[in-house]
Amino acid sequence: MARLYRNHLRTILFISMNLKLQRQVCTDISTIGSLFIDDIFECFTLEDTVRPPGIKIPGATAISYGSYEVIVDHSNRFGRAMPHVLNVPMFEGIRIHPGNTSSDTEGCILLGTSKSTDHIYNSKIAFDNFFPKLEEGLKAGKVMIEITNMTSTH
C-alpha cells in the first residue's frame, strides 16, 4: 500500500504495486513468461524474442531486462486508456495489451490465461482481469514492473 508523507519541503510517494514479469521460455519467435502482482501469479505473458543487449529488430524484439514505471494513459492505437511502460531504452509506446502471438506485438507485453509454444490464450480475459487491479494500484501510488528471467534478475 502506498504511503504519502508530507513535510514542508517535499512529498514522497512510495511504490504501491510491484509487477514482475519473469521470462521463462524464449524461442526464435517469442518469449513466454509469467506476470506476478506483488509476488502473486496473475497470468502468462508473451513478448517478442529476447535479443542480446543493444540489438533491436523493430517489431521483433522484447524490451530489455530492468525496472520500469507503468502508468495508464490514452493509446491512439487502441483508442482508449491502456497500460504504458515508461522509459524503455530504444523503445517508445510500449503497452501491456491483449494479443495471442508475436504478430500481435511490436515489443509490447501480451497477457493470457494459458500458454503453449509461441502462443497465449484467452488474452482479453487476462487483460480484463489485470487492468482494474493496475488502476487500483495507480490510485494508491506508483506502479513498477521488473523484467527478469527465471534464474536471475538482470
Secondary structure, DSSP 8 states (H G I E B T S, - for coil): ---EEE-SS-EEE-EEEEEEEEEEEE-SSEEEEEEEETTEEEEEEEEE----TT---TTS----SEEEEEEEEEETTTTEEEEEE---TT---EEEEE-SSGGG-SS-EEEESEEETTEEE-HHHHHHHHHHHHHHHHHHSEEEEEEEESS---
